[in-house]
Amino acid sequence: MLRTNLIKAIMVLCTLSASYNAFAQEQNVVEKSANTAIQYSASTRHMWEVGLNGGLNFLTGDISWKPGFGGGIHIRKAIDNMFSLRLDGQYRFMKGFESSGPRNPDADNSFILSGLGYGSGPGESTWYHNYSTTMWSGSLQLVMSINQFRFIKPVRTINPYVFAGAGLGSYKVKTDAKDANGNIYNFTTVPSESDLDGTYETELAIQQKDLGKTLINPMGEAGVGIAFRITPRFNIGIEHKMGVLLGKRGDYVDGAVFRSSVDQTNNKDLIHSTYIRLNFNIGNKEKMSEPLWWVNPLDFVLKDIAELKERPKLDLTDTDKDGVLDMFDQEKETPAGAPVDVRGMALDSDGDKIPDYKDKEPYSAPNYQVDADGRAMVPKNSVSPEEVNKLIEDKLKEFNITKGGTLTDWFLPAIHFDLDKYTIKNSEAEKLRQVAVVMRNNTSLKVMVTGHTDKTAGASYNKMLSYNRSKAAIDYLVNKYGIARNRFVLTYSGKEDTLIDTQAANYMNRRVEFRVAKPGDVEMPKPSGPNAGSGKFEGSRDAGY
């Protein structure tokens, strides 16, 4: 019989679970304007809660109750920061004993008890009602947290709540009507519970057709509770709820439905449960928040505001009009028309410490002193071609230029990304154009591209996000400027090499850096694991990629 009840309860939970999943699907919201379409999730991704519970059950009905026990399982999912849905399955055991007076009307109207010989008629035994009830139930509940109007802390540590729900319940009620010898009791005085043998061998039913069947009834539930956050993954709650079965059988949970002068109440039987709940949050903690009833509704807004405040202000000032903005210019007062490098510093092609715009001989012979105009003071004696080649080669080494014409250790601009994104921003296009100009003018040059992230996620997630950012930057240069893919060396470092030492989200740390590749530099393979971040890649068949 217990096995049959368990199978039916599981069927009830499965039916309610299907309804719950259909109701709890997260919706995406799309905002559109004339020039853009922005898609975003209506709420952040958050964990589910599963839990076990157990504790005290009792029944307030027609008969005085005795404490029973019970337990169950549940699964819960947030709708938003205040409301959530909970699918709850429960087993209950309840009992009672009425010694305040006889209940012969119950026996007279019960085909079971009157058939055994109980009642108010001649030769019948006086009936003192007792019962033992087992119940299985499943319900879908709407839970409302009542402390979501306090915005002081980012995470709640105490969560009071109320809830109400509906579902299905089934029960069997039995009574101890026979002694150990199989005879009915014949009490001459008011009995106590110890006068019974406690076997509860006789099943009760209102109608003959219900006897031996497990009947399923609709039921409603409501209650209050409070939970205490122990860790981000675990919390403990205490809860009291009341339930009632609907219909005529809702007043027969204690086996007594016919009115008597000793009734405890004339209302339907109320099922009470006071439980301790052990609750566990399940989900990827690197990609999901705690369930939303623990989270400050303004937490994500405040984080975005803090990040915006940390971003450097975009200043388009170029004081010396050399094409390099002051915020990147390391020499802001170069004369008009003076050639500069990508850092805005005046070029000194021959390294004689006289900038080219002043140098009368910008490519003077190496290893010779120069005059005030930058001209090499070369002795008047002749030099052999071999010596000239040797001098040129030595000078090239001073400039870190190999025979192949590849420049090393050049400063190239870095580009930056939005939080958890690898899409190339329009504001970074000028920096990538500068990289492309250098590579087009130096056709044998190879560039190392290294992606970085901030420290707001796990190591494996950040490595994949860094890889995606490096790949997006390479795709952009290949597609837009037609630079061959084999001229790039893709590398990534995740969050190990931050510019700003902070655990919070930081714009300057989310970057891709470029430098001229050295002979020993090799490309790193794609990291293992699921994809990270969001964005898009660009490719071009015409560019051979």
SENU-938428 format. One record per residue (C-alpha): residue in one letter; x, y, z. Coordinates in Angstrom, 2 decimals. Each point is the difference from the previous one (the first is absolute). Example, Ala and Ser with C-alpha at 12.3 -4.5 7.8 and 13.67 -1.06 7.14 Angstrom:
REM SENU-938428
R  r       xx       yy       zz
R  A    12.30    -4.50     7.80
R  S     1.37     3.44    -0.66
***
This chain:
REM SENU-938428
R  r       xx       yy       zz
R  M     0.00     0.00     0.00
R  L     2.83     2.39     0.84
R  R     1.54    -0.72    -3.37
R  T    -3.30     0.81    -1.77
R  N    -0.26     3.30     1.89
R  L     3.58     0.91    -0.92
R  I    -0.59    -0.66    -3.70
R  K    -3.12     2.17     0.01
R  A     1.77     2.82     1.81
R  I     2.82    -0.08    -2.57
R  M    -2.58     0.23    -2.81
R  V    -1.53     3.05     1.70
R  L     3.43     1.69     0.30
R  C     0.84    -0.70    -3.65
R  T    -3.28     1.60    -1.15
R  L     0.58     3.10     2.12
R  S     3.64     0.19    -1.12
R  A    -1.03     0.19    -3.65
R  S    -2.34     2.89     0.78
R  Y     2.68     1.73     2.03
R  N     2.62    -0.22    -2.76
R  A    -2.42     1.47    -2.53
R  F    -0.81     2.90     2.33
R  A     3.56     0.72     1.16
R  Q     1.71     0.41    -3.40
R  E     2.13     3.18    -0.06
R  Q    -0.97     2.51    -2.64
R  N     2.36     2.24    -1.98
R  V    -0.83     3.65    -0.49
R  V     0.91     1.81    -3.24
R  E     0.25     3.78    -0.29
R  K     0.15     1.46    -3.52
R  S     0.73     3.46    -1.32
R  A     0.51     1.36    -3.49
R  N     3.65    -1.09    -0.16
R  T     0.48    -2.80     2.52
R  A    -1.58    -3.04     1.64
R  I     1.16    -0.89     3.51
R  Q    -0.89    -3.41     1.43
R  Y     0.43    -0.71     3.67
R  S    -1.27    -2.42     2.64
R  A    -2.82     1.30     2.20
R  S     1.91    -1.27     3.06
R  T     3.49    -1.29     0.62
R  R     0.64    -3.72    -0.20
R  H    -0.54    -1.50     3.42
R  M     0.13    -3.34     1.76
R  W    -2.82    -2.40     0.87
R  E    -0.65    -1.14     3.57
R  V    -0.65    -3.62     1.03
R  G    -0.64    -1.11     3.53
R  L    -1.03    -2.56     2.59
R  N    -2.34     0.61     2.92
R  G    -1.33    -1.78     3.05
R  G    -1.73     0.64     3.27
R  L    -3.30     0.02     1.90
R  N    -3.50    -0.61    -1.42
R  F    -3.36     0.26     1.74
R  L    -3.66     0.24    -0.93
R  T    -2.52     2.49     1.43
R  G    -3.40    -1.56    -0.65
R  D    -2.73    -1.76     1.89
R  I     2.35    -2.10     2.16
R  S     2.75     1.01     2.45
R  W     3.32    -0.34    -1.80
R  K     3.27    -1.66     0.93
R  P     3.35     1.05    -1.55
R  G     1.03    -1.81    -3.17
R  F     2.91     0.26    -2.38
R  G     0.67     0.56    -3.69
R  G     2.44     1.17    -2.64
R  G     0.42     0.83    -3.64
R  I     1.98     1.50    -2.88
R  H    -0.33     3.13    -2.11
R  I     1.44     1.90    -2.96
R  R    -0.23     3.78    -0.27
R  K     0.72     2.58    -2.73
R  A    -0.09     3.80     0.21
R  I    -2.32     2.03    -2.24
R  D     1.60     3.25     1.15
R  N     1.58     1.32     3.22
R  M    -3.29    -0.16     1.92
R  F    -2.03    -2.89    -1.46
R  S     0.93    -3.63    -0.63
R  L    -1.70    -3.30    -0.78
R  R     0.48    -3.10     2.15
R  L    -1.01    -3.57    -0.84
R  D    -0.49    -1.79     3.33
R  G    -0.52    -3.72     0.69
R  Q    -0.92    -1.20     3.51
R  Y    -0.64    -3.10     2.10
R  R    -1.95     0.42     3.29
R  F    -0.97    -2.27     2.88
R  M    -2.64     1.27     2.46
R  K    -1.99    -1.55     2.86
R  G    -2.48     0.90     2.73
R  F    -2.03    -1.36     2.91
R  E    -3.28     1.31     1.45
R  S    -0.51    -0.79     3.69
R  S    -2.16     2.99     0.94
R  G    -3.16    -1.90    -0.81
R  P    -1.46    -2.78    -2.12
R  R    -0.66     0.58    -3.71
R  N    -2.78    -2.48    -0.61
R  P    -1.47     2.10    -2.89
R  D     3.19    -0.79    -1.94
R  A    -0.52    -3.69     0.66
R  D    -3.74     0.11    -0.77
R  N     0.64     1.65    -3.38
R  S     3.05    -2.10    -0.93
R  F    -0.75    -3.24    -1.78
R  I     3.41    -1.23     1.17
R  L    -0.25     0.81     3.73
R  S    -3.67    -0.93     0.31
R  G     0.77    -3.23    -1.78
R  L     2.61    -0.83     2.64
R  G    -2.48     0.62     2.85
R  Y     0.64     3.59     1.04
R  G    -2.80     2.55     0.46
R  S    -2.79     1.20     2.26
R  G    -2.38    -2.86    -0.64
R  P    -0.85    -2.90     2.34
R  G     2.93    -2.33     0.57
R  E     2.45     2.28    -1.89
R  S     3.31     1.22     1.48
R  T     0.56     3.68     0.63
R  W     2.39     1.49    -2.57
R  Y     2.95     2.24     0.96
R  H     1.51     1.22    -3.24
R  N     3.70    -0.40    -0.91
R  Y     1.77     0.20    -3.33
R  S     3.31    -0.33    -1.87
R  T     0.24     1.79    -3.38
R  T     2.74    -0.19    -2.65
R  M    -0.02     2.56    -2.81
R  W     1.92     0.68    -3.22
R  S    -0.28     3.39    -1.68
R  G     1.54     2.19    -2.70
R  S    -0.59     3.71    -0.58
R  L     1.24     2.94    -2.07
R  Q     0.50     3.07     2.20
R  L     0.58     3.69    -0.67
R  V     2.58     1.26     2.52
R  M     0.41     3.71     0.76
R  S     3.09     1.32     1.81
R  I    -0.91     2.91     2.27
R  N     3.39     1.65     0.56
R  Q     0.80     1.13    -3.56
R  F    -0.60     3.68     0.78
R  R     3.30     0.33     1.89
R  F     2.88     0.94    -2.34
R  I     2.88     0.29     2.49
R  K     1.89    -3.27    -0.57
R  P     0.71    -1.70    -3.34
R  V    -1.12    -3.41     1.35
R  R    -2.69    -0.83     2.56
R  T     0.93    -2.14     3.04
R  I    -3.56    -0.42     1.31
R  N    -2.99    -0.60    -2.26
R  P    -3.53     0.05     1.50
R  Y    -2.75    -1.07    -2.39
R  V    -3.66    -0.94    -0.37
R  F    -1.48    -2.44    -2.50
R  A    -3.21    -1.50    -1.31
R  G    -0.66    -2.78    -2.45
R  A    -2.24    -2.77    -1.28
R  G     0.50    -3.64    -0.83
R  L    -1.21    -3.53     0.59
R  G    -0.05    -2.18     3.09
R  S    -0.94    -3.57     0.84
R  Y    -0.42    -1.64     3.40
R  K    -1.05    -3.13     1.85
R  V    -1.46     0.13     3.48
R  K    -0.09    -3.00     2.35
R  T    -1.22    -0.59     3.52
R  D     0.84    -2.38     2.85
R  A    -3.38    -1.70     0.40
R  K     1.14    -3.48     1.14
R  D     2.19    -1.22     2.80
R  A     2.92    -2.40    -0.35
R  N    -2.43    -2.95    -0.06
R  G    -2.05     1.45    -2.83
R  N    -2.96     0.99     2.17
R  I    -1.55     3.44     0.19
R  Y     0.66     2.09     3.07
R  N    -2.66     0.19     2.70
R  F     0.82     3.01     2.12
R  T    -2.05     0.45     3.20
R  T     1.85     3.18     0.94
R  V     1.64     2.81    -1.95
R  P     3.13    -1.61    -1.53
R  S     3.50     1.37    -0.55
R  E     2.24    -0.55    -3.04
R  S     1.95    -2.65     1.95
R  D    -3.16    -2.15     0.13
R  L     0.35    -0.59    -3.75
R  D     2.48    -2.44    -1.55
R  G     1.04     2.66    -2.61
R  T    -0.18    -2.21    -3.09
R  Y    -2.53     2.15    -2.00
R  E    -1.15    -3.01    -1.96
R  T    -3.40     1.21    -1.25
R  E    -0.26     2.26    -3.05
R  L    -2.75     2.66     0.01
R  A    -1.95     1.43    -2.92
R  I    -3.10     2.15    -0.47
R  Q    -1.46    -2.23    -2.73
R  Q     0.29    -3.70    -0.67
R  K     1.43     0.66    -3.49
R  D     2.92     1.99     1.46
R  L     1.20    -2.82     2.25
R  G     3.45    -1.29    -0.95
R  K     0.62     2.75    -2.57
R  T     2.51     2.82     0.01
R  L    -2.06     3.07    -0.78
R  I     1.58     3.14    -1.52
R  N    -1.45     3.36     0.98
R  P     0.77     3.62    -0.93
R  M     1.52     1.96     2.85
R  G     1.17     3.49     0.88
R  E     2.99     1.08     2.12
R  A     1.33     3.21     1.55
R  G     2.71     0.84     2.51
R  V     2.90     2.12     1.19
R  G     3.71    -0.66     0.43
R  I     3.42     1.49     0.51
R  A     3.33    -1.17    -1.46
R  F     3.56     0.74     1.16
R  R     2.83     0.15    -2.56
R  I     2.96    -2.10     1.20
R  T     2.12     0.00    -3.20
R  P    -0.64     1.04    -3.62
R  R    -0.99    -3.62    -0.62
R  F    -1.94    -0.91     3.16
R  N    -2.67     1.43     2.30
R  I    -2.24    -1.26     2.81
R  G    -3.67     0.91     0.43
R  I    -2.83    -0.55     2.45
R  E    -3.54     0.03    -1.30
R  H    -3.60    -0.55     1.07
R  K    -2.76    -0.70    -2.48
R  M    -3.67    -0.99     0.07
R  G    -1.82    -2.09    -2.58
R  V    -3.59    -1.01    -0.60
R  L    -1.54    -2.60    -2.30
R  L    -2.94     1.22    -2.07
R  G    -3.35    -1.75    -0.24
R  K    -1.89    -2.19     2.47
R  R     3.03    -2.16     0.70
R  G     1.83     3.11     1.25
R  D    -1.67    -0.50     3.39
R  Y     0.75    -3.72     0.20
R  V     3.80     0.10     0.36
R  D    -0.43    -0.93     3.70
R  G    -2.67    -2.63    -0.79
R  A    -2.80     2.06     1.55
R  V    -2.45     2.01    -2.06
R  F    -3.30    -0.30     1.85
R  R    -0.72     2.76     2.51
R  S     0.30    -0.78     3.70
R  S    -0.26     1.95     3.25
R  V     3.71    -0.57     0.65
R  D     1.28     1.24    -3.41
R  Q     3.14     2.11     0.24
R  T    -1.18     2.06    -2.99
R  N    -2.88     0.00    -2.47
R  N     2.27     1.08    -2.89
R  K     1.99    -2.11    -2.44
R  D     3.07    -1.79     1.33
R  L     3.11     2.22    -0.22
R  I     3.37    -1.67    -0.64
R  H     2.89     1.73     1.79
R  S     3.73    -0.51    -0.70
R  T     2.92     1.65     1.79
R  Y     3.20    -0.96    -1.79
R  I     3.71     0.65    -0.11
R  R     1.18     0.46    -3.61
R  L     3.52    -0.68    -1.28
R  N     0.38     1.90    -3.29
R  F     2.76    -0.31    -2.63
R  N     0.69     2.30    -2.99
R  I     0.97    -1.82    -3.21
R  G     1.63     1.53    -3.08
R  N     3.31     1.30    -1.35
R  K     1.16     2.60     2.53
R  E     2.33     1.59    -2.57
R  K    -2.88     0.79    -2.36
R  M    -3.01     0.26     2.34
R  S    -0.95     2.04     3.03
R  E    -1.60    -1.40     3.12
R  P    -3.81    -0.39    -0.18
R  L    -1.45     3.49    -0.41
R  W    -1.82     0.06     3.34
R  W     3.48     0.27     1.62
R  V     1.25     2.73    -2.38
R  N    -0.43     3.78     0.32
R  P    -2.14     1.07    -3.01
R  L     2.30     3.00    -0.54
R  D     3.28    -1.93     0.26
R  F     0.56    -0.36    -3.77
R  V    -0.98     3.62    -0.68
R  L     2.44     1.23     2.67
R  K     2.80    -2.15    -1.47
R  D    -0.56     1.47    -3.47
R  I     0.00     3.54     1.41
R  A     3.26    -0.68     1.89
R  E     1.57    -1.34    -3.21
R  L    -1.06     3.07    -1.97
R  K     1.61     2.23     2.61
R  E     3.28    -1.92    -0.33
R  R     0.19     0.46    -3.77
R  P     2.38     2.73    -1.19
R  K    -1.73     2.97    -1.59
R  L     0.36     0.15    -3.77
R  D     1.98     3.16    -0.75
R  L     0.48     0.71    -3.72
R  T     2.47     2.82     0.58
R  D     3.13    -0.10    -2.19
R  T     2.04     3.02     1.13
R  D     2.90    -0.32    -2.48
R  K    -2.19    -1.20    -2.91
R  D     2.23    -2.99    -0.67
R  G    -2.90    -2.47    -0.35
R  V     0.52    -1.58     3.43
R  L    -2.54     0.98     2.67
R  D     1.40     1.57     3.17
R  M    -1.30    -2.92     2.11
R  F     2.45    -2.26    -1.94
R  D     2.63     2.60    -0.99
R  Q     3.26    -0.33     1.94
R  E     1.35     3.25    -1.49
R  K    -2.84     2.49    -0.23
R  E     1.94     3.00    -1.36
R  T     1.73    -1.22    -3.17
R  P     0.29     2.77    -2.66
R  A    -2.51     0.13    -2.81
R  G     0.93    -2.36    -2.84
R  A     2.59    -1.94     2.04
R  P    -0.19    -3.76    -0.77
R  V    -1.00    -2.02     3.09
R  D    -0.38    -3.67     0.93
R  V    -3.23    -1.60     1.26
R  R     0.77     1.31     3.51
R  G     0.07     3.60    -1.28
R  M     3.77     0.35     0.59
R  A     2.17     1.71    -2.59
R  L     1.87    -2.49    -2.18
R  D     3.75    -0.36     0.32
R  S     0.78    -2.37    -2.87
R  D     3.78    -0.25     0.53
R  G    -0.13     0.04     3.82
R  D     2.36     2.97     0.34
R  K    -2.35     1.73     2.52
R  I    -0.85     2.70    -2.54
R  P    -3.58    -0.41    -1.22
R  D    -0.51    -0.31    -3.74
R  Y    -1.73     3.36    -0.33
R  K     3.24     1.66     1.24
R  D     2.47    -2.51    -1.46
R  K     1.74     1.13    -3.19
R  E     1.10    -3.58    -0.49
R  P    -2.79    -2.22     1.46
R  Y     1.81    -3.17    -1.15
R  S     3.58     0.91     0.90
R  A     2.76    -2.61     0.04
R  P    -0.03    -2.11     3.17
R  N     2.67    -0.01     2.74
R  Y     1.07     3.58    -0.68
R  Q    -0.54     3.11     2.03
R  V    -2.34     2.54    -1.55
R  D     0.08     3.78    -0.11
R  A    -2.78     2.34     1.18
R  D    -1.91    -0.59    -3.25
R  G     0.17    -3.79     0.32
R  R     2.65    -0.55    -2.67
R  A     2.44    -2.84     0.62
R  M     3.60     1.13     0.42
R  V     1.56    -2.67    -2.21
R  P     3.81    -0.01    -0.59
R  K     1.09     0.83    -3.54
R  N     1.71    -3.35    -0.58
R  S    -1.68    -2.58    -2.22
R  V    -1.97    -2.98     1.33
R  S    -0.30    -3.44    -1.67
R  P    -3.42    -1.38    -1.01
R  E     0.40    -2.79     2.58
R  E     0.50     2.58     2.76
R  V    -3.03     1.95    -1.19
R  N    -2.15    -3.16     0.11
R  K     1.33    -0.81     3.47
R  L    -0.78     3.51     1.25
R  I    -3.52    -0.13    -1.44
R  E    -0.64    -3.41     1.54
R  D     1.18     1.21     3.43
R  K    -2.20     3.06    -0.25
R  L    -2.98    -2.09    -0.96
R  K     0.52    -2.07     3.14
R  E    -0.16     3.17     2.08
R  F    -3.45     0.59    -1.49
R  N    -0.97    -3.64     0.67
R  I    -0.58    -0.51    -3.76
R  T     0.84    -3.41    -1.48
R  K     1.28    -0.56    -3.53
R  G    -3.49    -0.99    -1.05
R  G    -1.22     3.47     0.90
R  T    -2.21    -1.13     2.96
R  L    -0.37     2.62     2.76
R  T     0.06    -1.23     3.62
R  D    -1.19     1.47     3.26
R  W    -2.11     2.67    -1.66
R  F    -2.75     1.64     2.03
R  L    -3.40    -0.64    -1.59
R  P    -3.38     1.20     1.37
R  A    -2.20    -2.32     2.11
R  I    -3.76    -0.33    -0.50
R  H    -2.64    -0.47     2.73
R  F    -3.28    -1.91     0.35
R  D    -3.32     0.20     1.83
R  L    -0.70    -2.30     2.96
R  D    -0.20    -3.69    -1.07
R  K     0.15     0.98    -3.72
R  Y     2.44    -0.60    -2.87
R  T    -1.68     2.09    -2.70
R  I     2.29     2.72    -1.43
R  K    -1.35     3.41     1.07
R  N    -0.21     2.91    -2.49
R  S     2.12     2.12     2.34
R  E     2.93    -2.42    -0.50
R  A     0.03     0.18    -3.82
R  E     2.67     2.74    -0.17
R  K     2.43    -2.00     2.14
R  L    -0.40    -3.07    -2.21
R  R     0.55     2.18    -3.09
R  Q     3.34     1.12     1.48
R  V     1.03    -3.64     0.46
R  A    -1.02    -0.73    -3.60
R  V     2.04     2.97    -1.34
R  V     3.14    -1.25     1.76
R  M    -0.49    -3.53    -1.37
R  R    -0.68     1.20    -3.54
R  N     3.14     2.15     0.02
R  N     2.08    -2.90     1.35
R  T    -1.12    -3.01    -1.99
R  S     2.31    -2.50     1.71
R  L    -1.09     1.02     3.49
R  K    -2.02    -2.41     2.17
R  V    -2.06     1.21     2.97
R  M    -0.79    -1.79     3.26
R  V    -3.61     0.55     1.14
R  T    -0.64    -0.66     3.72
R  G    -3.46     0.02     1.65
R  H    -0.66     0.91     3.63
R  T    -3.01     0.16     2.37
R  D    -0.80     1.43     3.41
R  K    -0.38    -2.23     3.11
R  T    -3.78    -0.29     0.22
R  A    -0.27    -3.65    -1.12
R  G     1.84    -3.32     0.35
R  A     3.35    -0.84    -1.57
R  S    -1.29    -2.38    -2.71
R  Y    -2.82     2.37    -1.01
R  N     2.40     2.96    -0.25
R  K     2.51    -1.92    -2.16
R  M    -2.73    -0.82    -2.52
R  L    -1.23     3.62     0.05
R  S     3.60     1.27    -0.54
R  Y     0.39    -2.41    -2.93
R  N    -3.24     1.28    -1.56
R  R     1.15     3.63     0.32
R  S     3.35    -0.72    -1.68
R  K    -1.76    -1.91    -2.79
R  A    -2.53     2.83    -0.52
R  A     2.82     2.58    -0.35
R  I     1.87    -2.18    -2.53
R  D    -3.21    -0.64    -1.98
R  Y    -0.62     3.75    -0.19
R  L     3.49     0.77    -1.39
R  V    -0.13    -2.90    -2.46
R  N    -3.48     0.86    -1.26
R  K     0.18     3.81    -0.14
R  Y     3.63     0.53    -1.05
R  G     0.80    -3.24    -1.86
R  I     3.00    -0.91     2.16
R  A     0.91    -3.69    -0.22
R  R    -1.03    -2.11     2.98
R  N     3.45    -1.62     0.27
R  R     1.49     3.40     0.92
R  F    -1.71    -0.17     3.42
R  V     0.96    -2.04     3.07
R  L    -3.09    -0.54     2.19
R  T     0.63    -0.22     3.77
R  Y    -2.02     0.62     3.16
R  S     0.66     0.31     3.74
R  G    -3.45     0.17     1.61
R  K     0.06     2.09     3.17
R  E     3.64    -0.58     1.01
R  D     1.44     3.26    -1.41
R  T    -2.32     2.80     1.12
R  L     0.87     3.70    -0.32
R  I    -2.25     1.02     2.92
R  D     0.34    -2.19     3.09
R  T    -3.65    -0.51     0.98
R  Q    -2.43    -2.90     0.34
R  A    -2.86     2.14    -1.36
R  A    -0.99     0.42    -3.64
R  N     2.51     2.38    -1.63
R  Y    -0.02     1.50    -3.51
R  M     3.81     0.39    -0.29
R  N     0.58    -3.71     0.76
R  R    -2.36    -1.20    -2.75
R  R     2.38     0.51    -2.93
R  V     1.98    -1.45    -2.90
R  E     3.65     1.07    -0.35
R  F     2.13    -0.01    -3.18
R  R     3.78    -0.24    -0.25
R  V     2.40    -1.01    -2.73
R  A     0.60    -3.75     0.16
R  K     3.45    -1.37     0.74
R  P     1.47    -3.08    -1.71
R  G    -0.81    -2.28     2.95
R  D    -3.64     1.06     0.39
R  V    -2.54    -2.77    -0.75
R  E    -3.79     0.02    -0.18
R  M    -1.93    -1.49     2.94
R  P    -2.69    -2.65    -0.67
R  K    -3.64     0.68     0.76
R  P    -0.70    -0.71     3.70
R  S    -2.30    -2.84     0.96
R  G    -3.44     0.51     1.51
R  P    -3.30     1.67    -0.96
R  N    -0.18     3.28    -1.86
R  A     0.31     3.23     1.99
R  G    -1.37     3.49    -0.54
R  S    -2.17     1.24    -2.85
R  G     0.82     1.66    -3.29
R  K     0.75    -0.81    -3.62
R  F     2.96    -0.89    -2.23
R  E     0.70     1.29    -3.53
R  G     1.61    -1.85    -2.88
R  S     0.81     0.65    -3.67
R  R     0.52    -2.47    -2.85
R  D     1.62     2.73    -2.07
R  A     2.61     0.40     2.73
R  G     0.66    -3.74    -0.03
R  Y    -1.63    -0.62     3.42
***
